[in-house]
Amino acid sequence: MQISFFIPKKAKSLNTLMRQHWTERSKEKQAWGEHIFSEWMKYHRFVFIKPVKVLYLISNPTKCLRDKDNFIGGAKELITDYLKKTFITRDDAEWLQNIDVEFVKGNEGVRVIIEEVKE
C-alpha cells in the first residue's frame, strides 16, 4: 500500500527552524499539522499497520544545492511527527524503517510518499 500527497508549503531546513522564535516555530508546526490532518481525512483516516518508509520530494523553482540531512531534520520537526499522529500512529523508531529526502525542480512544496515495507 502506498499513499502520496502534496503540501504546497516551503520546506524549511532544521537550521532555519532552530533560528525561529519558539512561538513562530510552534505556529509553523501547527500549519503543517493541519495540512497533514486534512490529507489524512481525505484517506478516510487510513492507518498503516506494517512498517513504512517515507520519501519527501522537496520541490523548489530553482535547482540549487541543499543540505539533505538538514532537510531530513526539518521534515522530522514539521512533518514526520504529525504523520505518526495520523497515518502511522506508532512510535517512529519502531514503525518508520526509512526516511529519505530528494530534491526536484518544480512548484514550491513537499510531496510526501508513504509506502509499506515489503517483507
JOMOHU-V6781 format. One record per backbone hydrogen bond with DSSP energy under -0.5 kcal/mol. CO is the residue of the C=O (numbers start at 1). NH is the residue of the N-H. E is the energy in kcal/mol with one decimal. If there is no record, write none. Layout:
((CO NH E) (CO NH E))
This chain:
((1 116 -2.4) (3 114 -3.0) (5 112 -3.2) (6 8 -0.6) (7 9 -2.0) (7 110 -2.4) (13 17 -2.2) (14 18 -2.6) (15 19 -1.1) (16 20 -0.6) (17 20 -1.1) (21 25 -2.6) (22 26 -2.1) (23 27 -2.0) (24 28 -2.1) (25 29 -2.5) (26 30 -2.1) (27 31 -2.2) (28 32 -2.1) (29 33 -2.5) (30 34 -2.1) (31 35 -1.6) (32 36 -2.4) (33 37 -2.7) (34 38 -2.2) (35 39 -2.1) (36 40 -2.4) (37 41 -2.2) (38 42 -1.5) (39 43 -1.3) (40 45 -2.1) (40 46 -0.6) (41 44 -1.7) (43 46 -0.7) (51 117 -2.7) (52 97 -2.9) (52 98 -0.8) (53 115 -2.4) (54 100 -2.2) (55 57 -0.6) (55 113 -2.4) (56 58 -0.9) (56 102 -2.6) (57 59 -0.7) (57 111 -2.5) (58 104 -2.3) (59 109 -1.8) (60 106 -2.2) (62 64 -0.5) (66 68 -0.9) (67 71 -1.5) (68 72 -1.8) (69 73 -1.9) (70 14 -1.8) (70 74 -1.9) (71 75 -2.6) (72 76 -2.2) (73 77 -1.9) (74 78 -2.4) (75 79 -3.2) (75 80 -2.2) (76 81 -1.4) (79 82 -0.7) (79 83 -2.1) (80 84 -1.9) (81 85 -1.0) (82 86 -0.9) (83 86 -0.6) (83 88 -2.7) (83 89 -0.7) (84 89 -1.5) (87 48 -2.6) (91 94 -1.2) (91 95 -2.1) (92 96 -1.5) (95 52 -3.0) (95 97 -0.9) (98 54 -3.2) (100 56 -2.8) (102 58 -2.9) (104 60 -1.8) (109 59 -2.5) (110 7 -3.0) (110 112 -0.6) (111 57 -2.8) (111 113 -0.5) (112 5 -2.0) (112 114 -0.5) (113 55 -2.5) (114 3 -2.8) (115 53 -2.6))
